[in-house]
Amino acid sequence: MVTPAASYKTLWKTLIDKDMTNQDLRKATSLSSATIAKMGRDGTVTTQVLARICRTLDCQMADIVAVLPANKEKGEDA
């Protein structure tokens, strides 16, 4: 299983704070439902998608995505 590089939990919290649903976000940004679903699984999306969301929500990228630390295997050097 591939470990996600990013988490969109902050996006879902921001939507709650703005009283919006995933569907509201999809319509406001003209993103596909597949892109929204991919983000729901912490999948990879382009910075263009993130920028479109930020412009729509009037926020910064840190408000919608958190970069997760890389998992190091035992004995692996930094």
C-alpha positions in Angstrom: 0.0 0.0 0.0 1.3 3.4 -0.9 1.5 5.9 1.9 -0.2 9.2 1.0 2.2 12.2 0.7 -0.5 14.7 1.6 -3.7 14.9 3.8 -6.7 16.9 2.9 -8.3 16.8 6.4 -7.7 20.5 6.7 -9.8 21.0 3.5 -12.7 19.2 5.0 -12.4 21.2 8.2 -12.3 24.4 6.2 -15.4 23.4 4.3 -17.2 22.8 7.6 -16.1 26.2 8.8 -17.5 27.8 5.6 -20.7 25.8 5.9 -20.0 24.1 2.5 -20.3 20.5 1.3 -18.1 18.6 -1.0 -20.8 19.1 -3.7 -20.8 22.8 -3.1 -17.0 22.9 -3.5 -17.2 20.8 -6.7 -19.7 23.2 -8.3 -17.9 26.3 -7.2 -14.6 25.1 -8.6 -15.9 23.2 -11.6 -13.8 20.2 -10.5 -14.9 16.7 -11.4 -16.4 14.5 -8.8 -13.5 12.1 -9.5 -11.0 14.8 -8.3 -13.0 15.5 -5.2 -13.2 11.7 -4.5 -9.4 11.4 -5.1 -8.8 14.1 -2.5 -11.2 12.2 -0.1 -8.7 9.3 -0.3 -5.7 11.6 0.1 -4.8 11.0 -3.5 -2.5 13.1 -5.6 -3.9 16.2 -7.3 -2.1 19.0 -9.2 -1.2 22.3 -7.7 -3.5 23.9 -10.3 -6.4 22.1 -8.6 -5.2 23.3 -5.1 -4.8 26.8 -6.4 -8.4 26.8 -7.8 -9.7 25.6 -4.5 -7.8 28.3 -2.6 -9.1 31.0 -4.9 -12.6 29.8 -4.4 -12.4 29.5 -0.6 -10.2 32.6 -0.3 -7.6 30.7 1.7 -4.0 29.6 1.6 -2.8 26.1 0.7 -2.0 25.4 4.3 -5.7 25.7 5.0 -6.5 22.8 2.7 -3.6 20.4 2.6 -0.9 19.1 4.9 2.2 17.5 3.7 2.9 14.3 5.6 6.4 13.2 6.6 7.9 10.4 4.6 7.8 7.0 6.3 11.3 5.7 6.9 11.9 2.0 6.9 13.9 0.5 9.7 17.6 1.2 9.3 17.1 3.7 6.6 19.3 6.8 6.8 17.8 10.3 6.5 
